Amino acid sequence: MSVHEVEILAHIAAPSAAANDADYRSFARAYLAFESKALTTIFSLQDPSAISARETSEVGNQSQSQPGGNASQFPGTQQFISTQDFSFSSAFGNMSSPGLPRIPQVEPQNDLPETQSSWVAPPSVIEDSMPDNNLAMTQFNSPARMFEYFLAGLNTPPPLPAPPPPLHQRHRPPPPSPPNHPHHGPPRTSPPPPLTSLANLSPSDLITPSLAHLAAQVDITRRFTPQTQTRALRSFERGYWLVDCAGWDEELRRSAWEFLGRHLEGGLVGWGVSCRRDEGFTWMRVYCWGEVVGHVYLVLWLASQRRVKATGTVWVAGDGERVVVMGARPPSR
């Protein structure tokens, strides 16, 4: 086959310009004109020193004089493979290439007894990798089912009443129970949650229209005059007014708690203002933001019928520091 009859197969992703085709043809011509000059031993089943220099030279001479011949004509073909001129009859294929000698398969020797084999049968039962995972909770995979579960806990029947005491103990009066003041209501009152919004929260948003109206009506700059203040208040810091209610009568406690409940639960004081008291109603805490400390004091001033002015009160910050102190003042005549 002449050089011009050589068919060149190029990959579809290879460059296909005229200059590239010329390069491919030059490579093909170089392959066809290739001639080997030496032999290199790449495989041997015997000691390489057993192959004499005479056999190597003879093989090299015969391979150059008879390119593409039968590989069995050369001595030592079981010891080595010649270069490309010996392996291929031409550059168009390698169908006449001699086969490589078969490599003997060496069976692995296992000297260990069967009882000491490293293979261990896998366990028939695989332990749970997450023992704390409660599969029963899959039934609560939706908010509706969680809500139903919560309601089921609320609808549980009340416990059975205790059996009556024996006859010989019925004449004894029951032990006195601590006063819980049921007319005061629950010991905690909270505002409604804030509205959902994407707007930025500014300090002025913490002052509701009711608080702004109250500050204007009673003149907050004249009513809210702390005796001492250790530092400036931050708008979004949290704290509480601590009010001493030990000297209040029952009527004042009831009316003050109802007043705070209406205004806080109605959202008139803001969503960040809440109130709690102890069981005996000896003290009361009103939690609020630092921005509305003066406004909430005015609410306490109205709820207590001005009694906080006579007893005094303090605003305690979240770190426990008494920042604002409203000293006790004698009642005006």
C-alpha positions in Angstrom: 0.0 0.0 0.0 1.5 3.3 -1.0 1.6 6.3 1.3 -1.1 8.1 -0.7 -3.5 5.2 -0.1 -3.2 5.3 3.7 -6.6 6.0 5.3 -6.4 8.2 8.4 -9.1 8.1 11.0 -9.3 11.2 13.2 -11.5 11.6 16.3 -14.6 13.8 15.8 -13.3 16.2 18.5 -9.8 16.6 16.8 -9.0 19.8 14.8 -10.1 19.4 11.1 -8.4 22.3 9.4 -6.2 21.8 6.3 -3.1 22.4 8.4 -4.2 19.7 10.8 -4.8 17.2 8.0 -1.2 17.9 6.7 0.1 17.1 10.2 -1.8 13.9 10.3 -0.4 12.8 7.0 3.1 13.7 8.1 2.7 11.5 11.2 1.5 8.6 9.1 4.4 8.9 6.7 6.8 9.0 9.7 5.2 5.8 11.1 5.5 4.0 7.8 9.1 5.0 7.4 10.0 3.9 10.9 13.0 1.4 11.1 14.2 -0.1 14.4 17.9 -0.1 15.2 18.1 -2.1 18.4 16.4 -4.7 20.6 15.2 -4.2 24.2 14.5 -7.2 26.5 11.2 -6.5 28.3 10.3 -10.0 29.7 12.2 -13.1 30.6 11.3 -16.4 32.3 15.0 -17.2 32.7 17.9 -15.4 34.1 18.8 -12.6 31.7 22.5 -13.6 32.0 21.6 -16.9 30.3 21.0 -15.2 27.0 24.3 -14.9 25.4 25.4 -11.8 23.5 25.6 -14.0 20.4 21.9 -14.9 20.5 21.0 -11.3 21.0 23.1 -10.1 18.1 21.8 -13.0 15.9 18.2 -12.1 16.7 18.9 -8.4 15.9 20.4 -9.3 12.5 17.6 -11.6 11.5 14.9 -9.2 12.6 16.5 -6.4 10.5 16.9 -8.7 7.4 13.4 -10.4 7.7 10.9 -7.8 9.0 7.5 -9.2 9.7 8.7 -12.8 9.7 7.4 -15.6 11.9 8.4 -15.2 15.5 9.2 -18.9 15.9 12.3 -18.5 13.6 14.2 -16.5 16.2 16.0 -18.2 19.1 15.1 -16.8 22.5 11.6 -15.7 21.6 10.4 -17.3 24.8 12.7 -15.0 26.8 12.0 -11.5 25.2 10.0 -9.5 22.7 11.7 -7.5 20.1 11.0 -3.9 19.1 8.2 -2.7 16.8 10.1 -3.8 13.7 10.0 -7.4 15.1 6.5 -7.3 16.5 4.7 -5.7 13.5 4.8 -6.6 9.9 3.9 -3.1 9.0 2.4 0.1 10.4 -1.1 -0.9 9.1 -1.8 -3.5 11.8 -0.3 -6.0 14.3 -2.0 -9.1 13.2 1.3 -10.9 12.8 2.6 -9.9 16.2 3.8 -12.9 18.3 1.9 -13.7 21.4 3.4 -13.0 24.8 4.5 -16.1 26.7 2.0 -17.3 29.3 2.8 -16.2 32.8 2.7 -19.2 35.2 -0.1 -18.9 37.7 1.1 -19.4 41.3 -1.5 -20.7 43.6 -1.6 -18.9 46.9 -0.6 -21.0 49.8 -2.6 -20.8 52.9 -0.6 -22.2 55.8 -3.1 -21.2 58.4 -5.6 -23.8 59.6 -9.2 -23.4 58.8 -10.0 -22.3 62.4 -7.6 -19.3 62.0 -8.9 -18.0 58.8 -9.3 -14.2 58.6 -12.7 -14.4 57.0 -15.5 -13.9 59.5 -19.1 -14.4 58.7 -21.2 -11.2 58.9 -23.8 -11.0 61.7 -27.3 -12.0 60.8 -28.8 -9.0 62.7 -27.4 -5.4 62.3 -27.7 -3.3 65.4 -29.6 0.1 65.1 -27.1 2.9 64.5 -29.5 5.4 66.1 -30.9 3.8 69.3 -32.3 7.2 70.5 -34.4 7.6 67.4 -38.0 7.2 68.4 -39.9 5.8 65.5 -43.2 6.4 67.2 -42.7 10.1 66.6 -43.3 9.6 62.8 -47.0 9.8 63.6 -46.5 13.5 64.6 -45.1 14.5 61.2 -47.5 17.4 60.6 -48.5 20.5 62.7 -52.2 19.4 62.6 -51.4 16.0 64.3 -49.1 17.7 66.9 -52.0 20.1 67.7 -54.4 17.2 68.0 -52.0 15.5 70.4 -51.8 18.7 72.4 -55.6 18.9 72.6 -55.8 15.3 73.7 -53.6 16.1 76.7 -55.9 19.0 77.6 -59.0 16.9 77.4 -57.8 14.2 79.8 -60.3 13.6 82.6 -59.6 15.2 86.0 -58.2 13.0 88.7 -60.6 11.3 91.1 -61.3 13.1 94.3 -59.6 11.8 97.4 -61.6 9.5 99.7 -63.2 11.1 102.8 -61.2 10.8 106.0 -62.2 8.2 108.7 -65.0 9.0 111.1 -62.7 9.6 114.0 -60.9 12.4 112.0 -63.9 14.2 110.6 -64.4 16.4 113.7 -60.9 17.9 113.2 -60.8 21.1 111.1 -58.7 20.9 107.9 -55.3 22.6 108.0 -55.3 26.2 106.8 -54.2 26.7 103.2 -52.0 29.6 102.2 -53.9 32.5 100.8 -53.9 32.5 97.0 -56.2 35.5 96.5 -58.4 34.0 93.7 -60.0 37.4 93.1 -56.6 38.7 91.9 -56.6 36.5 88.8 -53.6 34.6 87.4 -50.1 35.7 88.6 -49.0 36.7 85.1 -50.4 38.8 82.3 -49.0 39.1 78.8 -49.7 41.2 75.7 -50.8 39.8 72.4 -48.0 38.7 70.0 -46.7 41.3 67.5 -48.0 41.5 63.9 -45.9 39.8 61.3 -44.0 42.4 59.2 -40.9 42.8 57.1 -40.3 46.4 58.1 -37.3 47.4 60.2 -38.1 47.9 63.9 -37.1 51.4 65.2 -37.2 52.6 68.8 -40.2 54.8 68.1 -42.2 51.7 67.1 -42.1 50.5 70.7 -44.2 53.5 71.8 -47.8 52.8 71.1 -50.4 55.5 70.4 -51.9 55.0 73.9 -48.5 55.5 75.6 -47.8 58.6 73.5 -51.2 60.0 74.4 -50.7 59.3 78.1 -47.2 60.9 78.0 -48.7 64.0 76.5 -51.7 64.2 78.8 -49.9 63.9 82.2 -46.6 65.6 81.0 -44.0 62.8 81.3 -41.2 65.3 81.7 -42.7 66.5 85.0 -44.0 63.2 86.3 -41.0 61.0 85.5 -38.1 62.5 87.4 -35.8 59.7 88.7 -34.0 60.3 91.9 -30.9 58.6 90.5 -30.0 57.0 87.1 -26.6 55.3 86.8 -26.4 55.4 83.0 -28.3 56.2 79.8 -30.9 53.6 78.8 -30.6 51.7 75.5 -33.7 51.5 73.5 -33.8 47.7 73.0 -32.5 46.6 76.3 -34.8 44.7 78.6 -35.6 45.2 82.3 -38.4 45.4 84.7 -40.0 47.8 87.2 -40.0 46.3 90.7 -43.0 47.6 92.7 -43.4 47.0 96.5 -47.1 46.0 97.1 -46.8 44.8 100.7 -48.5 47.9 102.0 -51.4 47.9 99.6 -54.9 46.9 100.7 -56.9 44.2 99.0 -59.0 46.6 97.0 -56.0 48.5 95.6 -54.3 45.2 94.6 -57.5 44.0 92.9 -58.1 47.2 91.0 -54.4 47.6 90.0 -54.1 44.1 88.7 -57.4 44.5 86.7 -56.2 47.8 85.3 -52.9 46.3 84.1 -54.6 43.2 82.7 -56.9 45.3 80.5 -54.2 47.5 79.2 -51.5 44.8 78.7 -53.7 42.1 77.2 -55.4 44.6 75.0 -52.1 45.6 73.4 -52.4 49.3 74.5 -48.9 49.2 76.2 -47.1 47.3 73.5 -46.2 43.7 72.7 -43.0 43.8 74.7 -44.6 44.7 78.1 -45.7 42.0 80.5 -46.4 41.7 84.2 -46.1 39.1 86.9 -46.4 39.0 90.7 -45.8 36.6 93.6 -48.5 34.4 95.1 -49.1 36.7 98.1 -49.1 39.9 96.0 -46.3 41.5 98.0 -44.3 42.6 94.9 -44.9 43.0 91.2 -42.6 43.1 88.2 -43.5 44.9 84.9 -41.1 44.0 82.1 -40.5 46.5 79.3 -38.1 47.9 76.8 -35.6 50.6 77.7 -37.3 53.0 75.3 -40.6 53.0 77.2 -39.3 53.0 80.8 -40.9 56.4 81.6 -44.1 55.5 79.8 -44.6 52.3 81.8 -43.9 54.2 85.0 -46.9 56.4 84.2 -49.0 53.3 83.7 -48.0 52.1 87.1 -48.7 55.5 88.5 -52.3 55.3 87.2 -52.8 51.6 88.1 -51.6 52.1 91.7 -53.6 55.3 92.2 -50.4 57.2 92.7 -49.1 54.9 95.4 -45.8 54.2 93.6 -45.0 57.8 94.1 -45.2 57.4 97.9 -43.5 54.0 98.1 -40.9 54.4 95.4 -39.8 51.9 92.8 -36.7 50.9 90.8 -36.1 49.7 87.3 -33.7 46.8 87.2 -31.8 46.0 83.9 -31.3 42.5 82.5 -27.9 42.2 84.2 -29.4 42.9 87.7 -28.2 46.5 87.9 -30.6 49.1 89.4 -30.4 51.7 86.8 -33.4 54.0 87.5 -34.5 54.7 91.1 -37.7 56.6 91.8 -37.4 57.7 95.4 -40.4 57.7 97.8 -42.1 61.0 98.2 -44.7 62.1 100.7 -48.2 62.4 99.4 -49.2 65.9 98.4 -51.8 67.6 100.4 
